[in-house]
């Protein structure tokens, strides 16, 4: 095993361990039933509460990139699927969400089913720096507050 693959494996394990050990914290202090996002949100003069800021972050990202219902989006480091769920629900685009953390994929899939969005979303356990997916399959790639977990090549 090369030093590079050892580092990657250790990095991946550390990311999974972090989200496993903070799962309850995010559930109790951060996420809410409406928006499964675990990012910080985007606060402005109209969106002052954490819940509003979480939804506003999705709105701002989608607007700035120009996401439409015909787009296919890769949510790189999707967490519990908060942004992916919002995009599929509010804009109607197809979203693939990937994360290293198995319990996050499980939550995202359950939430997609509850919202009847299964045909608009797909969640998988993958490293977003090496998904095995074709770049050409996506018109937009988002990485909302997940870049801090990326590895340098």
Sine and cosine of phi, psi and omega as CSV:
sin_phi,cos_phi,sin_psi,cos_psi,sin_omega,cos_omega
0.00,0.00,0.77,-0.64,-0.02,-1.00
-0.97,0.23,0.29,-0.96,0.05,-1.00
-0.86,0.51,-0.61,0.79,-0.02,-1.00
-0.89,0.45,-0.72,0.69,-0.02,-1.00
-0.95,0.33,-0.52,0.85,0.08,-1.00
-0.90,0.43,-0.70,0.71,0.03,-1.00
-0.88,0.48,-0.72,0.70,0.00,-1.00
-0.88,0.48,-0.71,0.70,0.00,-1.00
-0.88,0.48,-0.68,0.73,0.03,-1.00
-0.91,0.42,-0.69,0.73,0.03,-1.00
-0.87,0.50,-0.72,0.69,0.02,-1.00
-0.88,0.48,-0.71,0.70,0.03,-1.00
-0.87,0.49,-0.63,0.77,0.01,-1.00
-0.92,0.40,-0.63,0.78,0.03,-1.00
-0.90,0.43,-0.75,0.66,0.01,-1.00
-0.87,0.49,-0.70,0.71,0.00,-1.00
-0.88,0.48,-0.66,0.75,0.02,-1.00
-0.86,0.51,-0.78,0.63,-0.05,-1.00
-0.95,0.32,-0.47,0.88,0.11,-0.99
-0.93,0.38,-0.69,0.73,-0.06,-1.00
-0.97,0.24,-0.35,0.94,0.00,-1.00
-0.96,-0.27,0.13,0.99,-0.05,-1.00
-0.80,0.59,-0.75,0.66,-0.01,-1.00
-0.91,0.41,-0.64,0.77,0.03,-1.00
-0.84,0.54,-0.75,0.66,0.01,-1.00
-0.90,0.45,-0.64,0.77,-0.03,-1.00
-0.91,0.42,-0.68,0.73,-0.08,-1.00
-0.99,0.12,-0.68,0.74,-0.17,-0.99
-0.98,-0.20,-0.26,0.97,-0.20,-0.98
-0.84,-0.54,-0.91,0.40,-0.12,-0.99
-0.96,0.27,0.32,-0.95,0.13,-0.99
-0.68,-0.74,0.19,-0.98,-0.09,-1.00
-0.90,0.43,-0.55,0.84,-0.05,-1.00
-0.95,0.31,-0.67,0.74,-0.07,-1.00
-0.78,-0.63,0.93,-0.37,-0.06,-1.00
-0.98,0.19,0.18,0.98,-0.05,-1.00
-0.91,0.42,0.59,-0.81,0.08,-1.00
-0.85,-0.52,0.41,0.91,0.09,-1.00
-1.00,-0.07,0.00,-1.00,-0.09,-1.00
-0.98,0.19,-0.46,0.89,-0.03,-1.00
1.00,-0.09,0.07,-1.00,0.00,-1.00
-0.78,-0.62,0.96,-0.27,-0.04,-1.00
-1.00,0.01,0.62,-0.78,0.15,-0.99
-0.49,-0.87,-0.16,-0.99,-0.07,-1.00
-0.90,0.44,-0.37,0.93,-0.01,-1.00
-0.99,-0.16,-0.25,0.97,-0.11,-0.99
-0.77,-0.64,1.00,0.04,-0.13,-0.99
-0.99,-0.17,-0.42,0.91,0.00,-1.00
-1.00,0.07,0.35,-0.93,0.00,-1.00
-0.87,0.49,-0.69,0.72,0.00,-1.00
-0.86,0.50,-0.70,0.71,0.03,-1.00
-0.91,0.42,-0.64,0.77,-0.02,-1.00
-0.92,0.40,-0.58,0.82,0.05,-1.00
-0.88,0.48,-0.74,0.67,0.01,-1.00
-0.92,0.39,-0.62,0.78,0.00,-1.00
-0.89,0.45,-0.58,0.81,0.05,-1.00
-0.85,0.53,-0.69,0.72,0.03,-1.00
-0.89,0.46,-0.70,0.72,0.00,-1.00
-0.87,0.49,-0.73,0.68,-0.03,-1.00
-0.91,0.42,-0.72,0.70,0.02,-1.00
-0.86,0.51,-0.74,0.68,-0.03,-1.00
-0.89,0.45,-0.66,0.75,-0.01,-1.00
-0.92,0.40,-0.72,0.70,-0.06,-1.00
-0.90,0.44,-0.57,0.82,0.00,-1.00
-1.00,0.04,-0.35,0.94,-0.01,-1.00
0.98,0.17,0.61,0.79,-0.03,-1.00
-0.93,0.36,0.73,-0.68,0.05,-1.00
-0.84,-0.54,0.08,-1.00,-0.02,-1.00
-0.91,0.42,-0.34,0.94,0.00,-1.00
-1.00,0.05,-0.08,1.00,-0.01,-1.00
-0.98,0.22,0.45,-0.89,0.18,-0.98
-0.91,-0.42,0.87,-0.49,-0.15,-0.99
-0.92,-0.39,0.68,-0.73,0.18,-0.98
-0.98,-0.21,0.87,-0.50,0.08,-1.00
-0.99,-0.11,0.99,-0.14,-0.11,-0.99
-0.99,0.10,0.94,-0.33,-0.10,-0.99
0.99,0.11,0.81,0.58,-0.18,-0.98
-0.95,0.30,-0.20,0.98,-0.04,-1.00
0.85,0.52,-0.74,-0.67,0.00,-1.00
-1.00,0.09,0.18,0.98,0.10,-1.00
1.00,0.02,0.23,0.97,-0.07,-1.00
-0.80,0.60,-0.78,0.62,-0.02,-1.00
-0.94,0.34,-0.66,0.75,0.01,-1.00
-0.88,0.48,-0.71,0.71,0.03,-1.00
-0.87,0.49,-0.71,0.71,0.00,-1.00
-0.88,0.48,-0.72,0.69,-0.02,-1.00
-0.88,0.48,-0.71,0.71,0.00,-1.00
-0.91,0.41,-0.64,0.77,-0.06,-1.00
-0.96,0.27,-0.73,0.68,-0.13,-0.99
-1.00,0.03,-0.55,0.83,-0.06,-1.00
-0.96,-0.28,-0.51,0.86,0.04,-1.00
1.00,0.01,0.21,0.98,0.02,-1.00
-0.99,0.14,0.23,-0.97,0.05,-1.00
-1.00,-0.01,0.72,-0.69,-0.06,-1.00
-0.76,-0.65,0.72,-0.69,0.17,-0.99
-0.95,-0.32,0.84,-0.55,0.04,-1.00
-0.94,-0.35,0.72,-0.69,0.04,-1.00
-0.79,-0.61,0.62,-0.78,0.07,-1.00
-0.46,-0.89,0.38,-0.93,0.05,-1.00
-0.98,0.18,-0.26,0.97,-0.23,-0.97
-0.99,-0.11,0.94,-0.34,-0.06,-1.00
-0.83,0.56,-0.68,0.73,-0.04,-1.00
-0.92,0.39,-0.45,0.89,0.06,-1.00
-0.93,0.36,-0.65,0.76,0.05,-1.00
-0.89,0.45,-0.67,0.74,0.02,-1.00
-0.86,0.51,-0.74,0.68,0.02,-1.00
-0.88,0.47,-0.70,0.71,-0.01,-1.00
-0.88,0.47,-0.68,0.73,0.01,-1.00
-0.91,0.42,-0.66,0.75,0.03,-1.00
-0.89,0.46,-0.69,0.72,-0.02,-1.00
-0.91,0.41,-0.63,0.78,0.05,-1.00
-0.88,0.48,-0.66,0.75,0.02,-1.00
-0.92,0.40,-0.70,0.71,0.03,-1.00
-0.84,0.54,-0.57,0.82,-0.07,-1.00
-1.00,-0.06,0.11,0.99,-0.02,-1.00
0.84,0.55,0.67,0.74,-0.02,-1.00
-0.91,-0.42,0.25,0.97,-0.09,-1.00
-0.82,0.57,-0.57,0.82,0.00,-1.00
-0.97,0.23,-0.18,0.98,-0.03,-1.00
-0.96,-0.27,-0.14,0.99,-0.12,-0.99
-0.69,-0.72,0.53,-0.85,0.14,-0.99
-0.62,-0.78,0.78,-0.63,0.01,-1.00
-0.87,-0.49,0.64,-0.77,-0.03,-1.00
-0.54,-0.84,0.40,-0.92,0.06,-1.00
-1.00,0.03,0.97,-0.26,-0.01,-1.00
-0.48,-0.88,0.43,-0.90,0.16,-0.99
-0.99,0.14,0.86,-0.50,-0.09,-1.00
-0.93,0.37,-0.22,0.98,0.07,-1.00
-0.99,0.12,-0.15,0.99,0.01,-1.00
-0.42,-0.91,0.95,0.30,-0.11,-0.99
-0.99,0.14,-0.39,0.92,-0.13,-0.99
0.99,0.17,0.00,1.00,0.03,-1.00
-1.00,0.03,0.40,-0.92,0.02,-1.00
-1.00,0.09,0.79,-0.61,0.05,-1.00
-0.81,0.58,-0.58,0.81,-0.06,-1.00
-0.91,0.40,-0.28,0.96,0.01,-1.00
-0.97,0.24,-0.17,0.99,-0.07,-1.00
-0.83,-0.55,0.66,-0.76,0.08,-1.00
-1.00,-0.05,-0.33,0.94,-0.01,-1.00
-0.60,-0.80,0.67,-0.74,0.15,-0.99
-0.85,-0.53,0.84,-0.54,0.03,-1.00
-0.94,-0.35,0.58,-0.81,0.12,-0.99
-0.65,-0.76,1.00,0.09,-0.06,-1.00
-1.00,0.07,0.96,-0.29,0.05,-1.00
0.85,0.53,0.48,0.88,0.08,-1.00
-0.92,-0.40,-0.14,0.99,-0.02,-1.00
-0.88,0.47,-0.45,0.89,0.01,-1.00
-0.89,0.45,-0.27,0.96,0.00,-1.00
-0.99,-0.16,0.07,1.00,-0.08,-1.00
-0.97,0.23,0.40,-0.91,0.06,-1.00
-0.98,-0.21,0.54,-0.84,0.01,-1.00
-1.00,0.01,0.78,-0.62,0.01,-1.00
-0.98,-0.21,0.00,0.00,0.00,0.00
